[in-house]
Amino acid sequence: MADRSTSAVDVAQDSGDAPLTAKADDATADEEAGTPQGGTAHEDAPDSEGDAEATKPAAPPELHSGHKLAKRYRLEECVTRLDGFSSWRAVDEKLRRAVGVHLLPAGHPRARAVLAAARSTALLTDPRFVQVLDAVEENNLVYVVHEWLPDATELTTVLASGPLEAHEAYELVCQVSEAMAAAHSADLAHLRLNPGAVLRTSTGQYRVRGLAVNAALRGVTSDEPERTDTEAIGALLYASLTQRWPYEEDAYGLSGLPKGVGLIPPDQVRAGVHRGLSELSMRALVNKGATASRQEQPCTTAAELVKAVAEMPRVRPPEPTYAAPPEYQNTTYQQGSYGRPSAVPGGVTPPPAPPAPLQSRTGRALKWGVSALLIVALGLGSWQLADALMEGDHGKQSHASSGNQTTTEDTGKKAAAAVHPLKIAGAAEYYPDNRPQHPADVGLTYDGKSDTYWRTKSFNDGPDMNPAFKKGLGIVYDLGSEKEISTASIGLRYQGDHTTISLYAADSLSSSAPLSSMDKIASTTTNGDTAAIKVKKPVKSRYVVMWITAMPRSGLDEYSKPGYKQAITDVKFTG
């Protein structure tokens, strides 16, 4: 499961700084940072005190979790807030999916540039980029909506555990250089291409986030954008091969090169580095004055880098390794050399050769005798087995003929008592204390998909809920009409000690009707991922309340804090 640092939202990460995970009411000033990828990129800066006042960022809008944009995007959590803009994890309630949102006041000095960059990037539908979904100005706000990739991992996190294997580094430079070449052909540049802007998905693909938008949010410009991005790709490849940042400054959780030694090839930094990839990274980094280990021409554009990658031999994935079988050890008796002198002084007498097969007249007679006995034994066994099977079939036929009437009657009773699934016509979150959890997600509990769910918030007390704070949490389901309920199956996302769920027969789809006015149907407690509830005597009701009073403890999960919590994935009723 990926955390916030792997989503497609964080634009606050700069050279060596960790992402700023801020609450909605916290604001942090942007720290001054260099541009380690090259001297051609720079931050816009005021020329005088008067200019500084004129370009001072407008105060960020006072927004909070739960606020909706365009009556569609519900803000969930503020991930970053600095320099007059903020980034949020949000939910697209129309399509029921997670998205990322950048927000800044319409009066912000970079609002026009951000809006223009987002709209230009949205026209580039290359799947190797995190896509911009919407770019809007309304109610004195400018906001950019883009994809959220919860299953992706930042390259920063990947490199924290070690350098990439040669094939992985090859795939990285192939995919990123081809993506940037496509962007440059559309007159788009990134200008902030670093390990925090590259994501690796669960399928092994690489995605680039923040094309043009990240630079616009920070006011980063360059006189040679293509060259800046190409050198950044070389730095990414260098870091992937060596787990070192190719400059003297430490950045993105990586140590820089020793001071005073200059930019040395990756195969001189770390043993075992692929020679072709090492030279390729130097050809891209030659933009800053480095010298390649051979005399190839430097790559100053992403298109030239793509061509250079195509010309080098393909780096194939390593062959799977198989464990060698254990050495065969002969456990049969071997005549030893006890009491006999060694044939070779200081040596070991080799074991004698095995005796020859029985080739004498007596030996041949013995083999024929054993074969005859085996044939007789097999014949007797087959005859006894056939006799037993015939007797069994005869007994079954007699039993079937004598009990035919009884079997027919039992089958009729079972058919009459056969259960059938009950269709859920609707649902609403049940919160009699007027403190809901996630009312918009209750439909995900009966959509037939096991990977969608309604989740509670995280609580400090548990597993049994503290009645003084909150008595329970639940959902009320509408079966369309009055139905006879016999069993219920409730899928749970979190396992552990322990989950307690009860069912109540309600009179309406009300979210606030008192629980005391309902009839309790049944309850169960489980430590697994499914709560199976069987009613002793079927109950008729149209509305059923699922009421949770105990939840297991679970750690950090996507966007949910650690604590006592539960999520409902799939609810089914039978009658």
C-alpha positions, 0 to 999 in steps of 0.5 A: 500500500502506498502512502502519500509520498507515492501519490501524484500530488506532492510538488513541494519536494525540492533538492533533498527536502522531504515532502511537507505533509501539512494539516489544513491549518498549517502553513510553511514557508518555502525554503530556498533551494538550488537546482542541482540538475543544472545551472540553466534553471532558476527561480523567479526573484524580485529585483527590488523591495517594491517588486517583492511586495508586488510579487508577494503570493496571495494568502491561500484560501481558507479551505478545510476537509469536506469542502467541495469544488464544482459540487464534485471534488471533495477535499479530503486531506491537505498534503502540502501548503506553501508559497501561497498554494496548497495540494490536496488529496480529494475524491471525485464523487461523480466518478468515485475515484481518488484525485489530486488537486492543486489550489491557489488564489486567482490573484496569486502572481503565478495563477495565470501561468499554472492555469496555462501550463495545466491546460496545455499539459491536459492536451498531451494524453501520453500514458507515461505522464500523470494526466491532468483531468481538469483546470478551472478558475471559479470563485476567486480560485484556480485549481488543477485536478489530476490523477492520483496513483495510490499503487505507485512508489516514488523513485526516491523511496525505491532508491532508499533501499539500494541502486536499481538492477541494470535491467530496471535502470535501462527501463527507467531511462527508456521510458522517461526519455521517450516520455520527455521526447514526446513532451518536448515535441509538443513544446512542453518541458518539465524543469523539475524532473527529479526522483520525486517526480518519477513514479514506479507502478505496481506493474513496473511501469514508470510515470512522470508527474508534474509536467509543466505544472510543478515548474509553474507552481514554483515559478521555475523557468529555463532558457534551454528547457530541453537541455535542462530536462535531458540533464535531469534524465542523466541525473536520474540514471546516475542515481539509479546506478549508484544510489548517489546524487551526481553533484556535491550536494545531498538531495532526495535522500541520496548522498552527493559525490565527494567534494573536489573530485568532480563528476566521475562515471558511475562505474568508478563510483560503484563496482559492477555497474553496467558499462553502457548505462554508465556511459549513457548517463555521462553523455546526458550529464556532459551538459554541465562540463563532464567528460564521457569515458569515451568520445561519444557526442553528448546528448543535449535533447531527450530525442538524442538520448532516445536514439542513444538508448536504441543504439546500445545493446538491449539490457535483458532481465536476469535469468531466474536462479534455481537452487541446485539439488542436494548432492546425492548420498548413497545410503546403502551398505557398502563393504568397508575396508576394516582390518585391511591395509590401504592399497595406497599409502595415506589414501582411502581404499575405494569401495568394491564394485557392486556384484554382478546381476543374478545370471546363474541358473539359480538366479534365473529360477529365483526371478521367474518365481518372484514374477509368478508370485506377483502375478498371482497376487495381482489377480487375487487382489483384482478379483476381491476388488471387483466383488466388493464393488458389485456388492456395494452397487447391489446394496445401493440399489436396494436402499434406493428402491426401499427409500424412494418415497422418503427421498422424494419427500426430503427433496421437496422439503429442501427445495421449499427451504432453499435460500436465495440472494436478496437484492439491495435497492439502496443504503444510507449511513446510520449515525444517530449521534449526528457524526457521520463517517463517509456517507458518500461511500455506502454504495461501495459496500454492495456494488459487487466489487471486492476492491471498493469499500466504505471505511470508518475513521480511526479511533484511539480506543478499542477494540470495543468502542467507548460508549461515552464517545461513540456507541457504534457505526453502521449502515442501513440497507433497503431491500426494496420490499419486506423480505424474509432474512435468513443469513448475511455475509459481510466482507471486512477489509481489516482482520484482527482482534476483533470485529463485532457486528449486529443486525437490526430490523428497522422501519425506515431508511433513516440515519438517525432513528434510535436503535432502541426502536428496532428489533435485533436480528442477530450478531456475530464476532470474528477475527477474519475477513468475513462476518457470517451472520445466521438468523436462528428464525427468519425475520421479515423486514424491508430495512436492515441496520448493520451496526458495528460495535468493535473493530480491530487495530490496523496500521497506516493504510493509504489515506487512513491513520493507524488506529481501531477501524474497519472497512466494509467491502461486500454485503450480501443478504439471503432469504 
